[in-house]
Amino acid sequence: MDQFTINLLFVGASFALYIGIAVWARAGSTTEFYAAGRGVHPVTNGMATAADWMSAASFISMAGLIAFTGYDNSSFLMGWTGGYVLLALLLAPYLRKFGKFTVSEFIGDRFYSPTARMVAVICLLVASITYVIGQMQGVGIAFGRFLEIDAFWGLLVGACVVFAYAVFGGMKGVTYTQVAQYCVLITAYTIPAVFISLQITGNPIPALGLFGDTASGEPLLTKLDQIVTDLGFKEYTAPHGSTLNMVLFTLSLMIGTAGLPHVIMRFFTVPKVSDARWSAGWTLVFIALLYLTAPAVGAMARLNISELMWPNGTAGEAVTIQQIDNAPEYAWMETWKKTGLLDWEDKNGDGKIQYYNDANAELQAKAEEKGWKGNELTKFNRDILVLANPEIASLPGWVIGLVAAGGLAAALSTAAGLLLAISSAISHDLLKGQFTPKMSERSELLAARLSMAAAIVVAVLLGLNPPGFAAQTVALAFGLAAASIFPALMMGIFSTRINNSGAVAGMLAGLVVTLVYIFLHKGWFFIPDTNSFSDADPLLGPIKSTSFGAIGAAVNFAVAYIVTGMTKEIPQEIKALVESVRVPRGAGAAAADH
C-alpha cells in the first residue's frame, strides 16, 4: 500500500470519528451550544481543554521554532505552561462561579456597562481572529502535504471539515470531538518521538534521550552544537540574545494565555466550581505529555536534517541532486516540494545542494574557496518539521499517516474552540446582549451557527497570507489578549475599586498601543509590498512585537486605575458582587458550587 493511501486511511478514519461525534452530540439549545449543558466531567474537560490548548502552534510549529533557533525559543514552553497555571489558579474557578456563558458577559456585568461588554467583544474578536489565522495556516500545511496538494487547497479542505463538525455541534459537539482529537494528537506526537529517540540515543523516552549520548558515544547536544556551528549557525544551546525581550515575551505568553477566551470558556462547561479546579489540574497533566517531548523532537529533527544534507559530515560532501532524485531517504524532499513549503536550487551548477548560513561572515571565505554561491536549500518552512520528521527519520508508513492525523487534529481542535468563542461573542454578546435582547433561543442558536460559518470564511481569507510562522502568528494573538482581556479579568475579580470608565479606557488603551506597536514593528505602515512580513527594527530597544503584550498590559492597568480615580466610585451592589465571586460561601468552607 502506498503512502498516500495510508495517509488517506488515517486522516479519513479520524475525520469520520470527529463528524460522527458531532452528529451524536449535536447542540439542541443555547446552553449546549455555549457550555455543553454544563455537564462535562473534569477529566473529560481536562482532556478537551488540552486539545483546545495544544494547537497547530504547539504540535506543528513549536518544535520547528526550537529546532531552528534552539534554547532561545524555550520561552514558548515556559510562557504557555506558566500561563496555564495562572489561568487555573487566578481566573478559572472565579469565572465559573460567576456563572455566565462568555468572558465578555462577565466583563459587561462586573463593570455594569454595555459599553464595557462591547469593548470586550472587540478585544476578543481581534485576539481570536489573529489566533485562528495560525490554526488555519497549520491546517493548510498539513492537508497540503498529506493530500499532496498545494497548501491553498489544503486550507480550503480543512475549513470544510471544521464547518462540518463545529457549526452544528457547538460546545457540546466540540468538547467530545476534542477528547478524540487529544487521543489522536498525543499518540501521533509521542510515537514518532520514541522511534527517533531510540534511533539516535537508544533511549525510548525522548525527554531523557535529549540529554543522552548518540550512537557514537558523543552527547546529543554537544554533537548538534558542533554541526550547526560548522554550518555557520549559532550554537544550538547558545544563550538568548536579549534578556529583556525574552522576559517580556515569556510574560506576554503567560498573561496572554490566561486571557484567551476560547480556553476560559472550557471552564464554563463543568457542573461545579470545584470541577473547574480539577479540570485545570488534569489539563496540566495532559499538556505536559507533549510539552516535555517537544524540545527533544526539535533537537533530534535538526540533527537528522543536518546529517541528511551533509551525509559525510559537515566538513564533507553535500547531498547531490542525484541522491535527492533517487535515494529513498530523500523522497520526503520531493513530496514536500509539491506543497510549495520546501525548495532548493543548484546555484553554482555543481550537482550538489549546499545547506549552510550564507549570512555568516566567517564562513564566506571558506564558501568562496569551495565555489559555493550561497545556501541552496532556498526554502524550508519551519512549520513542516514535525510533520516531515517521521519521513526524515525513515519511519514506517503507518507512523507517517498517524502524524498526518495528529497534526490535523491539533489544528482543527483549537480552530473549533476559537471559532466557538468568536461565534458566542457575536451571537450572545452582540446580538442577544445588545441589539435584540428579546431574541428567541432558536433564533440565537441559528445566529450562533451563521456567525461561526462567517468566521470560518474570514479565517480562511486571512490564513492565506499569515503574518509569520504559525507559532509567531499565535504569539501576536497572545500579546493582544495579554494587553486587553487579562487585565480586565484580573481587576474584575480581585479589585473592588475599578469602575466601568476605568475598565473601558484600560482595555482600549492596551489594545490600541499593542496593535500600533505590532504594525510599526512589522513594517506594515511603511512597506508597500503587503506580502512582506519581515520584522523591522524594534522601536523600544530589543522589544519585538511578539513581546509587547506585557507592556500593553501594564498600560491597561495604569490607565484603568488613573481613569477610575478621576470618575465615580463603583456602586455598592457591584462591590458585593465582586466579594461574592471571590470569597467562598460559608465561613471556612471551600468555594461553593454555583
N, C-alpha and C positions, 0 to 999 in steps of 0.2 A: 504494500500500500504506500503510495507516495505521500510526501509531507503535506501537500496541500489538502489532500483528502483527510488526513489525520487532524489537521487544524480545523477543518470544517466540522468533523465529528465532535471534537471537544467544545468548540465555540457554539455549535448548533445545539448540543445537548444542554449546555449551561443556559442558553437563551430560552430554550423550551421550558426549563425549570423555572426561570425568573417569571416568564409570562404566565406560566401555569399557576404560580403562587399568587401573582397579581390578580388573576381571574378569580381564584379561590377566596382571596382576601379583599375583594373589591369594596371600596368605601361606599356605604349607603347613606351616610349622614355627615354633617359638617364635623361632628366630634370625631368620627372615624377618619375623615379626610385630614383634619389638622392634628389630631392627637391619638390616633389609633384606638379611640374609645377609652383611653386611659387604663388599659388593662394588660400592658406588656410586662412580663416577668423581668426582674432585674438582670438575670443572667442573659436572657434573650436580648434585652435592651442594651446590655453591655457589648454584646457581640455585634448588634446592629449599629451601635454608635461607633465602634471600632472601624467597621466597614465604611460608615459615613465619613469618619475622620481620615482614614488612610486612603487618600485619593490617588489620582494619577501622579500627583507630585511625590507622594510617598513611595508608591510602587514603581512607577516608571522613571521618574526624573531625579529623585533624591540620590540614589546610588550613582547615577551618571554624573551629577554635580560633584559628589565626593570623589569619584574616580578621577575626574579631570582637574580637580582643584586640591584635593587632599584634605589635610587637617582643617584648613580654613572653613570648609563647609560643614564641619561637625556642628556648627551653630544651628543648622536646620534641626538636627536631632535634639539639641539642648532646648531650643526655643519651643518647638512643638510639644515636646514631652512636658517641659516645665509649665507651659501654658495650660495644658490639660489639667495639671494638678491645681493650678489657680482656679480654673473653672469648676473643678469638683469641690474645692473647699470653700470658695468665696461666693459663687453665684448659683450653681445648680439647685441646691436644696431650697434656697430662699425664693427663687423664681418659681419652683414647683409649688411651694407653699402659697404663693400669691394666687396661683390657680388660673392663669389666663392661657390663651392659645399661642400668643406670639410675643416676641420681645417688644415690638412697637406698642402693643396693647398695654404691657406693663409700664413702659415709659409714659404713655399718654395718661394712664390712671394715676401713677405715682406723682407726676408733675402737673396733675389736674389741668391738662391743657390739650385740646385737639391739635394745636399748632405743634406741640412737642411730639405728638404721635406722628404728625405728618413729616416733620423733620427726621424722626427716627426711621420712618419708611424710606425716605430719600437716602439716608446713610446706609440702610440695609441693602437697598437696591444697588447702590454704587459698589459696595463691597462684594455682594453676592454675584453680581454680573461679572465683575473682574475675576472673581474666583472661578466661576463656571467656564470662563474662557479657557483657563488652563486644563480643565477637565475635558472639554470638547477637543482641545488640541491633543490630549492623550488618547482620546477615543479615535481620532483620525489617524494617529500614528499606528496604533495597534491594529485597527481594521485594515489600514493600508498595507501593512506588512503581511498579515496572515491571510488576507484575501488576495494578496498580490496585485493591488490596485493603487492608484495614486492616493495620497493622504486626503485630498479633497473629497474624493468619492467615499473614502473610509469614514470621514466626518459625517457625511450625509446618511450613510447606513447606520452609524451609531446613533444619530439623532432620532431616526425612525424607531430604533429599539427602545430608547429611553421613553419616547412618546407612547409606545405600546403598553409599557407596564407602569409608568409613573402617573400619567394623566388619569387613568381610570382607578388605579389602586389607592392613590393618596397616601397619607402616612401609614395607614393600616397595611396596604399592599407593599409599600416601600420598606416597612420595618421587617417583614418576614422575608422579603426578597434580599434585603441587606444581610440577614443572617446567612442565607445560602451563599451570597457573594463573599462574605468573610471566609467561609469554609473553603471556597474555591481559591480566593486570592492568597490566603496564608499557606495553603498547600502548594500552590503554584510558585510561591516565593521561596519557601524553605527547601523543597525537594531539589531543585537545581543547585541551590547554595550548598546543600550537603554533598551532592555529587562532586561539585567543583572543589570544595574544601578537601574532600578525600583525594581527588586527583593531585592537588598541589601540595598538601601538607600531610595527608594521611589521617587527619582528624575529622570525624564526622560532624563536629559542632563548629559551624563557621566562625562564631564569635571567638572561640578558642584557637581555631586554625589561623586567624588573623595574626596572632602573636606567636605562632609556631614556626617551625622550620620547613623549608621546601625540600624536595627530594634530594637536592644536592647537599643538604645539611645547613644551608645558609638561612638565617631568619628571613621570613617573607618580606617584612617591611624594609629590612636592610637591602635586600635584592631589588625591591621595587624602587627604592631611593636611588640606587646606582643606575638602574636602567633609565629612569626618567631624566636624571641629570645628564647622562650620556647623550640623550636626545635633545638637550638644551632647555628642558623644563626645570622649574624649581623642584627641590626635594619634596617628595610626597608628604613627609612628616614635618616639613618646614613650618615654623611659627607663622601666625597670621600677620598680615601687613599692618593693619591699624587696629589697635586695641579698642579705641573709642568706637569705631564703626562696628566692630564685632559685638561689643557690649550692647550698643543701641539696636543692632539688628536682632540679636537674641531677645532683647526685651520687647522689641516690636512684635516678634513672632509669639512671645509668651502672652502679652496682653491682647494681641490680636486674636489669638486662639480663644481666649476667654470671652471675647466679644463677638464671635462668629454666630449668627443666629441659627444656621442650619444645625449646628451641634447642640446649642442650648435647647432648641425645640425638641430634641430627643428626650429630654428630662421631663417634658410635659406628658409623656406617654405612659408613665408608670402610675400605679394606683396610689402610692403614698409618698410622703416626703422622705421617710427612711429608705424607701426603694430607690429614690433618686441618688442617695449616698451610696448604696450598694451597687447601683448601676455604674457609678463613676469608678468604683474600685475594680469591678470586673472589666470595664473598658481598658483601664491601665494595664491589666494583665494581658488582654488580647493584643493591645498595641505593642507591648514590649516584645512579643514574639517576633514581630517584623523589625522593629527598630534596633534590636540587638544584633540582627543579622545584616542589616543594610551596609554598615561600614566594611564588613568582610566581603560582601558582594562587590562593592565598588573597587576595593583594592585588588581583589583577585581578577576582576574583569580587566582592569588597567594592565595588570601583569600579562594576562593572556593576549591582549591586543598588541602590546609592545613586542612580545616574543613572536607573534604571528607576522608582524610587519618586518621584523629583523630576525628571521629564523636561525641565523648563525651567530646571534648576539648583536648587541648594538654597535659593536665595532666591526661587524662583519658585513655580509651582503644583504641588501634589501630584498624584499619579496619581488618576484618577477611577474610581469603581466601573464606569462605562460602559466605560472603556478595559479594565479587567480582564476584563469580561464579553465584550468583542468584539474587541479588538486582538490579533493573532496573537502579538505579542511577550510578552503576558501570559498566554498559555494555560497555561504551566507552573504558574502560581499555582493555578488551578482544579484541575489534575491533582494537585499535591502536597497540596492541601487535603483530598482524599479519604483520604489516609493518616493524617490527624489530627496531622501534624507541622508544618503551616503553617495560620495562620488570621488573619483580620482582622475589624475591626468599625468601622463608621462611628459613632463615639460622639457626635459633635456634629451628625449629620444633614446635613452639607453636601455629600454625594455624593462626597467625596474620602477618600483613606486617607493620613493624615499619618504619616510614619515619622521619629521623632526620639527623643532621650533625654529622656523626661519627668521624669527624676530630676535633671536639670541645673538648679540654682537660677538661673543666669544666663539660661537660656532661658525660664524660667517667665513672666516679664513679657511677653516677645515672644509667647509662646504664647497667653496670656490676651487680648492685644490682637487677635490673629487669630481668637479664638474656638475655639481648639483645646482639646480635653478630655482630652488625653493621647495617648500613642503608640497608633496604631490598627492597626499590624501586631502584633497581640496575641500571636502565637506564631510563632517562627521557630527550629525546632530546628537547631542548628549542624551536626549530622551530615548534613543533606540537601545541604549546599552543593556539594560536589564532584559529587554525583550530579545535582544540578539545574543545574550550571554550563553544560553544553552547551545546555540549553534556554533558560537566561537569555541566553546569547550568540547564540541563534537559529542554532545549528549544524545541519547536515544530520541527518536521522533516523537514518542508519546510525551516526553518531558517538554519538548518544544510546543506541542499542542496544548499541554496543560498551562504553560506560561502564557500562551495566547489568551486562553480563557481567563486566567488570573489578572492579566493587565487590563482586559476589558471590564472585568468585574470591579476592579478598583476605581476606574474612571467613571463607570456607569453608576456605581453606588453613591458616590459623592455628588455627581451631577444631579441625580434624582433628589437627594436631600436639599441641594441648593435651589433647584427649581421649585421644590415644595415650599421653601422659605420665601422665594420670590412670589409664588402664587398666593400664599397666605397673606403676604403684605398687601398685595393688590386687591384681592377679593375681600378679605376680612377687615383689614385696617383702612384701606382707602374707600372701597365701595360700600361695604356694610357699616364701617365705623364713621365715615364722614359724609358721603354723598347720598346714599339710600339706606338709612338706618332701618327702614321697615321692610327691607328685602326679605323674602321668604327663604327658608332653609334650602329648598330645592333650587331657587334662583342663585343663591350664594354658592351652592355646590357646582352649578353649571359655570358660574363666573370663575370659580377657582380652577376648573379644568381648562377653560378657554384661556385664562391668563397664563397657565403653565405652558400651554401649546404655543402661545405668543412668545413666551420667554425662551423656549427651545429654538424658535426661529432666530431670535436676536443672538442667542449664544452661538449658533452656527455661523452667522454672519461675522461676528467678532472673532470666533475661533479660527476663521480662515486667515487672519493676519494678526496673530497674537504679539504682545509686546515683550517677547523673550521666550526662554525655555519654559516648560510647564511649571517647574518649581519657582522660577523667577516671577512669572505672572501671578502665581498664587501668593508669593511673598508680598507683592504690591497690595493684594486684597487684604492680607493680614494687617499691613500698615494702615490701610483705610479703616478697618474695623477697630484697630487699636486707638486711632485718633478720634473716632466719632462715637462708637457704641459702648466700648468698655468703660470709659469714664462716667457716662450717664448711668450705666447699670450700677457701678460701684457707689456713686453718690446717691443714687436712688435707694439703695439698700442700707448703706451704712451712715448716711448723713440725714439729719432732720432739719438742716439749715438751707439746703439748695432749693430754690423756688423754680417756678416754671420759666421765668425770664432767663435765669442763670443757666438752666439746662439747655434751653433752645440756643442761646448765644454760644455756649460752650461747644455744643455739637457742631454748629455751623462753622465756628472758628477752627476747630480741629480738622474738620473735613476739608474746608477750603484751603487752609495753609498746607495741608498734606498733598492735596491734588495739585496745587500750584507748584510745589517743590518737585513732585514726580514729573510733571510736564516739562519743567525747566531742566531737570537733570537728564531726562530722556531726550531733550533737544527738540521736542515736538512743536515748540513755538517758533523755532528758527530754521529747522532743516526742511527745505522744500520737498524732498523725497519722503513721502509719508510711509514708505515701506522701510525706512531706516529706523531701527530701534536700538542702535548702539548708544550707550551712556555718554553724555557729555561730562565735562569736569564737574565734580560736586561743587555746590555753591558755598557750603559751610565746611571748610576743612576737608576731611576724608569721608564725610557722611553721605552715603549713597541714598537713592530714592527708596530702596527697599528697607533702609534703616530709619527713615524719617518718622515712621509711625509713633515711635516713643516720644519724640519731640512734639508731634501733633497732639498726643495725649496730654502732655504737660501743658500745652497751650489751652486745651479744652478745660482741664481742671482750673487753671488760673483764671480764665475768662468767666467760667461759671461762678466762682467764688467772688470775683470782683463785681459782676453784674448783680449777683444776689445781694451783696452788701449795699447796693445802690437802689434797690427796689423793695417791694413789700415782703414782709415775712410770710412764710407759708402758713396756711390755715391749720388750726389745732387738730382738725379731723385727719389731715394728711400726716401730721406728726404721729398721731395714734396709729394710722395705717402702717407707717414705717416701723414703728415699735412692734406691731402685731406680726409683721413679716419676719423681723429679725430675732425677736425674743420668743423662746418656746412657750407654748401654752401650759399653764400649770406650774406652780413653783417646784423647781428642781426636776421637772420632767424633761424627757427628750422632746425634740421638736415634734409637735403634734401633726397628725395627718390632716391634710386639707379636706 
